[in-house]
Amino acid sequence: MPVASAARRGGLSVVVALSFVLLAAPQVSAGVTLTPYPSLPMPWRMAVGGPQNHLFTAFLSNGTTQVTESTSSGDYLRPVSIGTVPLIKAFEVDAAGNLYLAFRDTSSNDTLLRKVSPSGSTEWETALAAGTSARDVSAGSAAIWLATDQGTTILKFSPLTGEFLGSIPASGAYVEALANGNVLASSSTTGITEYDPAGVARRTIPGSTGALDTTASGEVIAAVSTQSGASIRKFAADGSSTLGVDRGTSASIADLSVTPSGETWALSSNVRVHLDPTTPDAKLTASEAQAFTGAPVALDATGSFVPFASPSRFEWDLDGDGSFETDSGATGRISHAYDTPGIRTVTVRVTAPAGATATASTAVDVSSASPVGPIGVSINNGARYTNDPQVTVFMRWPTYAKDVVISNDGGFFPASQRPVGATMAWTLDSSGPERLPKTIYARFLGGRSGPETYQDDIILDETAPAVLEAGAKAPVASPRLTDLAPRLAKRRYVVTVRAVDKTSGVATMQVTSKKARPGAWRTYKKRSSFKSSSSKIFVRVRDGAGNVSRWKRLKIA
């Protein structure tokens, strides 16, 4: 495609007054920084260049283009003199700090390509053919490549004089000059294609439809359209995509530029995006914000990422003491169960391949797991009687309940509040000799349904039973043993016992001739048999609550 006129050279230097552009507070997520701009002026194009690889940003303000220079970390330095540039279309900065601007001249309606030196002098200016509009420009050591809005031809110019050097029939809305003299072109139909100076396609990277740039090692970083807007991806030399950084909005990527170290700057709508491939962004979620003791909690840090890379290491502080005691290597998922209740602050430390780290935390509220069964309380595990006011309360509590308020009074006065547990020691009100059920009241706190109250009762019997009468019929000797050892022969006695207990009833008894070794308790019966070689026989009884009577000697008839 021919140009309308030869290059115009000159030493004109015009200083344009530029208001200081204040940036809103950045939204920082380790590795990715989003810096909103004010509504005006709107950033339109950006480039990294100059001896110090500074960031240059072109703004449109009241119909005039203004350019600022910032440090490689994005801190504002100064305005840059570029002369009068009404409506900028494309923008580039080379390694020496020269600026190349393609813009529409409102007076002539021509599209002009201008080179501005680092000092602000216009080195040359070239007008494109009538009806030609620039889309993107890239500066190489051998040529200046310019993509047009027509998208079917890429123009080539001399970086020294601005002379038109010809064109190649290549499809692309964005271009990037390569060190080998070739050019990359990004197209919505074919992706990214590398062309040699003669226009012969050398390789194709599918997928990209937007702005692009290359790293010092030749990797390609490009904007890719998605259903949600756009993402920024890094493509290896073989064309494979190594990572996508999804913007997650409907905004598109207007322009992007890459530093030699691989840091990427991009303009998305009215936001400046900075991607630092050395810094990880740590993310952590727990499968349960509320968990139970003994139940595994799944911890997931796979949402962590490093721009254009992957985290190389995950370390975990599971108990919140500040020590990362668990190392899962490159695996971002683990599970952990807690033995005791309490709120745990879990932290993951994510390491990038370059060695930088970042942390993320989440809280897990661990509640005691209730024993299996219906919710409620039981004194002495369901016993009907007890002879001791010191009892054990067995509990099964509602989901996520933290504490229990327990009392002998239904109005909970007085009351004791304690953490829930499978068992709890408790003191009943002493009853004395009367037969009265003793009731406890338990109110569980912190459960899903709010406070829930349950109760249980037991008969407290502190009075021992009494043996009223005890006797035995005259023994009948065993024939086999009488002849051999009359004094050692065991005889069978018919024992009669009458005992009483008014509260829990007589339950068991012991019959023995040796009180020091009375033997096992057996079911209380008014009439039973007993073998003994001694005529001294004793009996005692025990009631349902466990109270034991005095020994009583049987009267032998």
Rosetta blueprint (number, residue, H / E / L):
1 M L
2 P L
3 V E
4 A L
5 S L
6 A L
7 A L
8 R E
9 R E
10 G L
11 G L
12 L L
13 S E
14 V L
15 V L
16 V L
17 A L
18 L L
19 S L
20 F L
21 V L
22 L L
23 L L
24 A L
25 A L
26 P L
27 Q E
28 V E
29 S E
30 A L
31 G L
32 V E
33 T E
34 L E
35 T E
36 P E
37 Y L
38 P L
39 S L
40 L L
41 P L
42 M E
43 P E
44 W E
45 R E
46 M E
47 A E
48 V E
49 G E
50 G L
51 P L
52 Q L
53 N L
54 H E
55 L E
56 F E
57 T E
58 A E
59 F E
60 L E
61 S E
62 N L
63 G L
64 T E
65 T E
66 Q E
67 V E
68 T E
69 E E
70 S E
71 T L
72 S L
73 S L
74 G L
75 D L
76 Y E
77 L E
78 R E
79 P E
80 V E
81 S L
82 I L
83 G L
84 T L
85 V L
86 P L
87 L E
88 I E
89 K E
90 A E
91 F E
92 E E
93 V E
94 D L
95 A L
96 A L
97 G L
98 N L
99 L E
100 Y E
101 L E
102 A E
103 F E
104 R E
105 D L
106 T L
107 S L
108 S L
109 N L
110 D L
111 T E
112 L E
113 L E
114 R E
115 K E
116 V E
117 S L
118 P L
119 S L
120 G L
121 S E
122 T E
123 E E
124 W E
125 E E
126 T E
127 A E
128 L E
129 A L
130 A L
131 G L
132 T L
133 S L
134 A E
135 R E
136 D E
137 V E
138 S E
139 A E
140 G L
141 S L
142 A L
143 A L
144 I E
145 W E
146 L E
147 A E
148 T E
149 D L
150 Q L
151 G L
152 T L
153 T L
154 I E
155 L E
156 K E
157 F E
158 S L
159 P L
160 L L
161 T L
162 G L
163 E L
164 F E
165 L E
166 G E
167 S E
168 I E
169 P L
170 A L
171 S L
172 G L
173 A L
174 Y E
175 V E
176 E E
177 A E
178 L L
179 A L
180 N L
181 G L
182 N L
183 V E
184 L E
185 A E
186 S E
187 S E
188 S L
189 T L
190 T L
191 G E
192 I E
193 T E
194 E E
195 Y E
196 D L
197 P L
198 A L
199 G L
200 V L
201 A E
202 R E
203 R E
204 T E
205 I E
206 P L
207 G L
208 S L
209 T L
210 G L
211 A L
212 L E
213 D E
214 T E
215 T L
216 A L
217 S L
218 G L
219 E L
220 V E
221 I E
222 A E
223 A E
224 V E
225 S E
226 T E
227 Q L
228 S L
229 G E
230 A E
231 S E
232 I E
233 R E
234 K E
235 F E
236 A L
237 A L
238 D L
239 G L
240 S L
241 S E
242 T E
243 L E
244 G E
245 V E
246 D E
247 R L
248 G L
249 T L
250 S L
251 A L
252 S L
253 I E
254 A E
255 D E
256 L E
257 S E
258 V E
259 T L
260 P L
261 S L
262 G L
263 E L
264 T E
265 W E
266 A E
267 L E
268 S E
269 S L
270 N L
271 V E
272 R E
273 V E
274 H E
275 L E
276 D L
277 P L
278 T L
279 T L
280 P L
281 D E
282 A L
283 K L
284 L L
285 T E
286 A E
287 S L
288 E L
289 A L
290 Q E
291 A E
292 F E
293 T L
294 G L
295 A L
296 P L
297 V E
298 A E
299 L E
300 D E
301 A L
302 T L
303 G L
304 S L
305 F E
306 V E
307 P L
308 F L
309 A E
310 S L
311 P L
312 S L
313 R E
314 F E
315 E E
316 W E
317 D E
318 L L
319 D L
320 G L
321 D L
322 G L
323 S L
324 F L
325 E L
326 T E
327 D E
328 S L
329 G L
330 A L
331 T L
332 G L
333 R E
334 I E
335 S E
336 H E
337 A L
338 Y L
339 D L
340 T L
341 P L
342 G E
343 I E
344 R E
345 T E
346 V E
347 T E
348 V E
349 R E
350 V E
351 T E
352 A L
353 P L
354 A L
355 G L
356 A L
357 T E
358 A E
359 T E
360 A E
361 S E
362 T E
363 A E
364 V E
365 D E
366 V E
367 S E
368 S L
369 A L
370 S L
371 P L
372 V L
373 G L
374 P L
375 I L
376 G E
377 V E
378 S E
379 I E
380 N H
381 N H
382 G H
383 A L
384 R L
385 Y E
386 T E
387 N L
388 D L
389 P L
390 Q E
391 V E
392 T E
393 V E
394 F E
395 M E
396 R E
397 W L
398 P L
399 T L
400 Y L
401 A L
402 K L
403 D E
404 V E
405 V E
406 I E
407 S E
408 N L
409 D L
410 G L
411 G L
412 F L
413 F L
414 P L
415 A L
416 S E
417 Q E
418 R E
419 P E
420 V L
421 G L
422 A L
423 T E
424 M E
425 A E
426 W E
427 T E
428 L L
429 D L
430 S L
431 S L
432 G L
433 P L
434 E L
435 R L
436 L L
437 P E
438 K E
439 T E
440 I E
441 Y E
442 A E
443 R E
444 F E
445 L E
446 G L
447 G L
448 R L
449 S L
450 G L
451 P L
452 E E
453 T E
454 Y E
455 Q E
456 D E
457 D E
458 I E
459 I E
460 L E
461 D L
462 E L
463 T L
464 A L
465 P L
466 A E
467 V E
468 L E
469 E E
470 A E
471 G E
472 A E
473 K L
474 A L
475 P L
476 V E
477 A L
478 S L
479 P H
480 R H
481 L H
482 T H
483 D L
484 L L
485 A L
486 P L
487 R L
488 L L
489 A L
490 K L
491 R E
492 R E
493 Y E
494 V E
495 V E
496 T E
497 V E
498 R E
499 A E
500 V E
501 D L
502 K L
503 T L
504 S L
505 G L
506 V E
507 A E
508 T E
509 M E
510 Q E
511 V E
512 T E
513 S L
514 K L
515 K L
516 A L
517 R L
518 P L
519 G L
520 A L
521 W L
522 R E
523 T E
524 Y L
525 K L
526 K L
527 R E
528 S E
529 S E
530 F E
531 K E
532 S E
533 S L
534 S L
535 S L
536 K L
537 I L
538 F E
539 V E
540 R E
541 V E
542 R E
543 D E
544 G L
545 A L
546 G L
547 N L
548 V E
549 S L
550 R L
551 W L
552 K E
553 R E
554 L L
555 K E
556 I E
557 A L
